[in-house]
Amino acid sequence: MTGPLTLYYAPNNASLCVRLALLEMGIPFDTVLVDRSKAGQHDPAYLALNPNGLIPTLVTPHGPIYETAAILLWLSEQHGDALMPSARADALRWLFWLSNTLHPAIRMNFYPDKYIDSDHIPALVHAVRHQLIAHFAHLDTHADWLESRDASLLSVYLPPMIRWAALYGDGPRWFEIDKSPRLAAFARWAEQTPAAHEASLAEGLGPTIFSAPQHPNPPEGSAT
Ligand SMILES: N[C@@H](CCC(=O)N[C@@H](CS)C(=O)NCC(=O)O)C(=O)O
């Protein structure tokens, strides 16, 4: 691959997963802020890159790519499978699970109004949090890759979702990472990587960005 990569991002959005991947692989990239305070993800110019109106999009010499998992997989493939664990089939199975099961549930907790009318939001949020707790327990029990301390597609995708689960949703605190010891150890490792430090500085994420996150205070843009 030749030519520049440009990450369309907003702080603390799913673009964080892609930023972590680029930093882990040491790939140079430019960033363009999508201004969420002005619903920049729905601007015609952005929709021309990503007709779903979702963040992230990575503009590449091969054209724009969107969908977080697709971007991560493409980037890794372009760089000699740099982020692909040696147990490839297992890694793909988990990558798709993160993308089609965990990530949508995180979205439903954060954006229930995009899924259901206002009268039914409390019921949806209640159900989806129950589901998320089960998903995190499932990871803690079955995801043996949580023991790995090598950067991978999975290690850049999961930790931001742990962060969002801890940060988002009003009312009583519902997600307690310490109930999932392997997940907690993994989050503590992931937030100590140089890539996580650099991403935290770029997006104003603060310390302990995955294991005990604080709301972002970004140098530019807004998370929502
Ligand atoms: N399936 C998409 C989901 C991305 C996503 O949910 N992005 C959020 C930010 S974290 C977004 O763009 N939200 C704006 C909106 O829904 O209008 C992916 O994997 O890239």
The ligand as an SDF file (V2000), in Angstrom:
LIG
                    3D

 20 19  0  0  0  0  0  0  0  0999 V2000
  -21.0300   -0.5440   12.7650 N   0  0  0  0  0  0  0  0  0  0  0  0
  -20.2680    0.6720   12.8730 C   0  0  0  0  0  0  0  0  0  0  0  0
  -20.6730    1.3730   14.1560 C   0  0  0  0  0  0  0  0  0  0  0  0
  -19.9090    2.6700   14.3580 C   0  0  0  0  0  0  0  0  0  0  0  0
  -20.6070    3.5660   15.3690 C   0  0  0  0  0  0  0  0  0  0  0  0
  -21.5140    3.1520   16.0990 O   0  0  0  0  0  0  0  0  0  0  0  0
  -20.1450    4.8220   15.4030 N   0  0  0  0  0  0  0  0  0  0  0  0
  -20.7680    5.8070   16.2580 C   0  0  0  0  0  0  0  0  0  0  0  0
  -19.7140    6.5370   17.0930 C   0  0  0  0  0  0  0  0  0  0  0  0
  -18.9620    5.4580   18.2810 S   0  0  0  0  0  0  0  0  0  0  0  0
  -21.4390    6.8580   15.4220 C   0  0  0  0  0  0  0  0  0  0  0  0
  -20.9910    7.1510   14.3340 O   0  0  0  0  0  0  0  0  0  0  0  0
  -22.5020    7.4440   15.9400 N   0  0  0  0  0  0  0  0  0  0  0  0
  -23.1620    8.5440   15.3050 C   0  0  0  0  0  0  0  0  0  0  0  0
  -24.5590    8.2460   14.9570 C   0  0  0  0  0  0  0  0  0  0  0  0
  -25.0590    7.1350   15.2380 O   0  0  0  0  0  0  0  0  0  0  0  0
  -25.1970    9.1550   14.4010 O   0  0  0  0  0  0  0  0  0  0  0  0
  -18.7810    0.3590   12.8820 C   0  0  0  0  0  0  0  0  0  0  0  0
  -18.4050   -0.7300   13.3060 O   0  0  0  0  0  0  0  0  0  0  0  0
  -17.9820    1.2000   12.4420 O   0  0  0  0  0  0  0  0  0  0  0  0
  1  2  1  0
  2  3  1  0
  2 18  1  0
  3  4  1  0
  4  5  1  0
  5  6  2  0
  5  7  1  0
  7  8  1  0
  8  9  1  0
  8 11  1  0
  9 10  1  0
 11 12  2  0
 11 13  1  0
 13 14  1  0
 14 15  1  0
 15 16  2  0
 15 17  1  0
 18 19  2  0
 18 20  1  0
M  END
$$$$
